[in-house]
C-alpha cells in the first residue's frame, strides 16, 4: 500500500534525530544554539529593530557575522527583513510567529546564564587552579 504525502511527512518527522549530524533538526539546533542567533532573537523579542539598532545592542558583533546570522534566520523562517525605500534605505528585522515561539526558550537560557555566572566563574577558577597545581612546570 502506497503512503500518502501526509503519512510520509509524519514518518519523516518522527525519524528526526538531532544526534545524527545529517539530520535537519541537528542543523537547526546548531543554528539556534549560536550565541549571536540567541542574542538576536532576544533583542527582537520586544519588537522590530533596524540593522543599526541590532548592531548597537549586540556589542562586539562584526558586521559580517550579524549579516550572516540575520540571513540564516530569515532563510529558516524565524525572522523577516523589510526594506523601506527611503534615503538612506531603511531595513527592519522582526520575528515571525515561528521565531516568536523561540523567545521563551532563549530568554530562559539568557536569564540562566546571567543568574548563574558567579557559580560558573567560581567553578572555572577552581578547575584552573587544580589543573595548574597538577601540571608539572
PyMOL commands that set and color helices and strands:
alter all, ss='L'
color gray80, all
select helices_A, chain A and resi 5-14+24-32+35-44+51-57+63-75+97-134
alter helices_A, ss='H'
color red, helices_A
select strands_A, chain A and resi 49-50+79-84+90-95
alter strands_A, ss='S'
color yellow, strands_A
deselect
rebuild
show_as cartoon
